[in-house]
Amino acid sequence: MSDALPVLDDLRSESEELDRLVAGAGEERWSLATPAPGWTVAHQIAHLTWTDRAALLAATDPEAFAAEVEKAAAAPDSFVDEGAEEGAALPPAELLARWRAGRDELWRVLSEAPAGTRLPWYGPPMAVPSMASARLMETWAHGQDVADALGVTRAATDRLRHVARIGVRARDFAFAVRGLRAPGEEFRVELTSPVTGEVWAYGPEDAAQRVTGPALDFCLLVTQRAHHADLSLQAKGPDATHWLTLAQAFAGPPGPGRPPKGATQ
């Protein structure tokens, strides 16, 4: 039995929350522009559908998934947009049905994976709990774009703990993907739960370089859904301060991020 059931249950809850948001919006609103340039609400759901399918392929047919990785390597700057564009062209009801079916099947396959299973991915292979956390991170981040497009403020939950953990663990990757040497010392990261006020702490207590603030703001930062200047995060130390300008929790090339409020996209 999979050792990922707790995060898989959180993934299901995150997906269901977004499902209620788009299902209740009316099909005419699927064409609304989101903060991601060129992407509508439909593109956001299509992207989640596409990546769920990729994760399912990785878990069930590694050879077929390897072929998908080769396609991505041949078009690193366009393969994500192409996948979203194809799905966004579908009628909203059909796209919604595909997303539901795909994520349910992925949940089943991951929940039945033996403990210790590792799955191929676009970067290093991932343990099943890590794959589930990554799917939750993407669902939450793209759900934020949908909520912004619909003018909805979502209540933050402690499911953000999974997103925050990925963001912390991806620190060195965020430097490396930009051709920069990662800091040699660990940081202390202290984030405040949006629900209980508990502090989620990562790294040594006596670390000289630190990042502190609301967990929600940190998650918006590492998913590049908000500019660091618009967030209540505090950094101590030059490397920690630099990290706030380039942090990312997702694989792939560095994203352009979001401009500060009031700036031109």
C-alpha positions in Angstrom: 0.0 0.0 0.0 1.3 3.5 -0.8 2.9 5.6 1.8 1.4 8.7 0.2 -2.2 8.4 1.4 -2.1 11.5 3.7 -0.9 13.8 0.9 -3.1 12.1 -1.7 -6.1 12.9 0.5 -5.0 16.5 0.6 -4.5 16.5 -3.2 -8.1 15.2 -3.6 -9.4 18.0 -1.3 -7.4 20.6 -3.2 -8.7 19.3 -6.6 -12.3 19.2 -5.3 -12.1 22.8 -4.1 -11.0 24.0 -7.5 -13.5 21.8 -9.2 -16.3 23.5 -7.3 -14.9 26.9 -8.3 -14.9 26.2 -12.1 -18.0 24.0 -12.2 -20.0 26.8 -10.5 -18.6 29.6 -12.7 -20.7 28.8 -15.8 -19.2 27.7 -19.1 -19.0 31.3 -20.5 -16.4 32.2 -17.8 -14.0 29.5 -18.9 -12.7 32.0 -21.6 -11.8 34.6 -19.0 -8.1 35.6 -19.1 -6.0 34.6 -16.0 -2.9 36.4 -14.7 -0.8 34.0 -16.8 -0.3 35.7 -20.1 -2.2 34.0 -22.9 -3.9 31.6 -20.6 -7.7 31.5 -19.9 -9.4 29.6 -17.1 -9.8 26.7 -19.7 -6.0 26.7 -20.2 -5.4 26.3 -16.5 -7.7 23.3 -16.2 -6.3 21.9 -19.5 -2.8 22.1 -18.1 -3.7 20.3 -14.9 -5.4 17.6 -17.1 -2.3 17.3 -19.2 0.1 17.0 -16.3 -2.1 14.5 -14.5 -2.0 12.4 -17.7 1.8 12.7 -17.8 2.0 11.6 -14.1 -0.3 8.7 -14.8 1.8 7.7 -17.8 5.0 7.8 -15.6 3.3 5.5 -13.1 1.9 3.0 -15.6 4.0 3.1 -18.7 7.6 4.4 -18.2 8.6 3.7 -21.8 5.8 5.8 -23.1 6.6 8.5 -20.6 10.2 8.5 -21.7 9.0 9.3 -25.2 7.0 12.3 -23.8 10.2 13.5 -22.1 12.0 13.4 -25.4 9.3 15.5 -27.0 9.6 18.0 -24.2 13.3 18.2 -24.6 12.9 18.9 -28.2 10.6 21.9 -27.5 11.4 23.1 -24.0 9.9 26.5 -24.4 6.6 25.5 -26.0 5.6 22.0 -24.9 3.7 23.1 -21.8 1.7 25.8 -23.7 1.0 23.4 -26.5 -0.5 20.9 -24.1 -2.7 23.5 -22.5 -3.8 24.9 -25.9 -5.0 21.5 -27.1 -7.1 20.9 -24.0 -8.4 24.5 -23.9 -10.0 24.0 -27.3 -12.4 21.5 -25.9 -15.9 22.4 -24.8 -15.7 23.2 -21.1 -18.0 20.4 -20.0 -15.8 17.8 -21.9 -12.6 19.3 -20.5 -14.0 19.2 -17.0 -15.0 15.6 -17.4 -11.5 14.7 -18.7 -9.9 16.4 -15.7 -12.1 14.6 -13.2 -11.5 11.2 -14.8 -7.8 11.7 -15.1 -7.2 12.9 -11.6 -9.4 10.1 -10.2 -7.4 7.5 -12.1 -4.1 9.0 -11.0 -5.2 9.0 -7.4 -6.1 5.4 -7.6 -2.8 4.4 -9.2 -0.7 6.4 -6.7 -2.7 5.1 -3.8 -2.0 1.5 -4.8 1.7 2.0 -5.5 3.9 0.0 -3.1 5.8 2.0 -0.5 9.2 3.1 -1.8 8.1 3.2 -5.5 9.9 5.9 -7.5 8.5 7.3 -10.7 10.3 8.9 -13.6 9.7 12.6 -14.2 11.0 15.5 -16.2 13.7 15.9 -13.7 15.0 13.3 -11.2 12.7 10.3 -10.4 10.2 11.1 -7.7 8.9 9.1 -4.8 5.1 8.7 -4.8 4.5 11.1 -1.9 6.7 13.7 -3.7 4.7 13.2 -6.9 1.4 13.7 -5.0 2.9 16.8 -3.3 3.9 18.2 -6.7 0.4 17.6 -8.1 -1.1 19.4 -5.1 1.3 22.3 -5.6 0.4 22.7 -9.2 -3.3 22.3 -8.5 -3.1 25.0 -5.8 -1.0 27.4 -8.0 -3.2 27.1 -11.1 -6.2 27.3 -8.9 -4.9 30.6 -7.7 -4.8 31.9 -11.3 -8.4 30.7 -11.8 -9.6 32.3 -8.6 -7.9 35.6 -9.6 -9.6 35.5 -13.0 -13.0 34.9 -11.4 -12.5 37.5 -8.7 -12.7 35.0 -5.9 -10.6 35.1 -2.7 -9.9 31.5 -1.5 -9.5 30.6 2.1 -5.9 29.4 2.7 -5.6 26.0 4.3 -2.9 23.9 6.0 -2.6 22.0 2.8 -0.1 24.7 1.9 2.4 22.8 4.1 3.1 20.6 1.1 3.7 23.5 -1.2 5.9 25.2 1.4 8.0 22.1 1.8 8.6 21.8 -1.9 9.6 25.5 -2.1 12.1 25.0 0.7 13.6 21.8 -0.8 13.8 23.5 -4.3 16.1 26.3 -3.0 19.2 25.0 -4.7 17.4 24.2 -7.9 16.1 27.8 -8.2 19.7 29.0 -8.2 21.1 26.2 -10.4 18.4 26.6 -13.1 19.6 30.2 -13.5 23.2 29.2 -13.8 24.0 30.4 -10.3 25.9 28.6 -7.5 23.6 27.7 -4.7 24.5 29.0 -1.2 26.8 26.7 0.7 24.9 27.0 4.0 21.4 26.0 5.0 18.7 28.7 5.6 16.3 28.8 8.5 12.7 29.2 7.1 9.9 29.9 9.6 6.4 30.2 8.1 3.1 30.9 10.0 0.2 28.6 9.3 -2.8 30.4 7.9 -5.2 28.3 10.0 -3.6 27.7 13.5 -0.8 30.3 13.6 1.6 27.4 14.2 5.1 28.0 12.9 6.4 25.6 10.2 10.1 25.5 10.6 12.8 24.2 8.2 16.5 24.2 8.5 18.8 24.7 11.5 17.7 27.0 14.3 21.0 28.8 14.5 21.3 29.4 10.7 22.6 32.9 10.0 20.4 33.4 7.0 16.7 33.3 7.5 13.3 33.8 5.8 10.2 34.4 7.9 6.6 35.3 7.2 3.1 33.9 6.4 3.0 30.5 4.8 0.5 31.8 2.2 2.9 34.5 1.1 5.8 32.0 0.8 3.7 29.7 -1.3 2.6 32.5 -3.6 6.3 33.4 -3.9 7.7 29.9 -4.8 4.9 29.2 -7.3 5.5 32.7 -8.8 2.0 33.8 -8.3 3.0 37.1 -6.7 6.1 39.4 -6.7 8.2 39.3 -3.6 7.7 43.1 -3.2 4.0 42.5 -2.6 4.5 39.9 0.1 5.1 40.0 3.8 8.2 37.9 3.8 11.4 39.0 5.6 14.9 37.8 4.7 18.0 38.1 6.8 21.3 37.7 5.0 22.3 38.5 1.4 21.8 35.0 0.0 18.3 34.6 1.6 17.4 38.1 0.2 18.6 37.0 -3.2 16.5 33.8 -3.0 13.3 35.8 -2.6 13.9 37.2 -6.1 14.2 33.9 -7.8 12.5 31.2 -5.7 10.5 28.6 -7.6 8.9 25.3 -6.6 8.3 23.9 -10.0 10.6 22.0 -12.4 11.7 23.4 -15.7 13.2 26.6 -16.8 12.9 29.7 -14.6 9.5 31.4 -15.1 9.2 35.2 -15.7 7.3 35.5 -12.4 4.6 38.2 -11.8 5.3 41.9 -11.9 4.8 43.9 -8.7 1.3 45.4 -8.3 0.9 48.5 -10.4 3.6 47.5 -12.9 3.0 46.7 -16.5 3.1 42.9 -17.3 
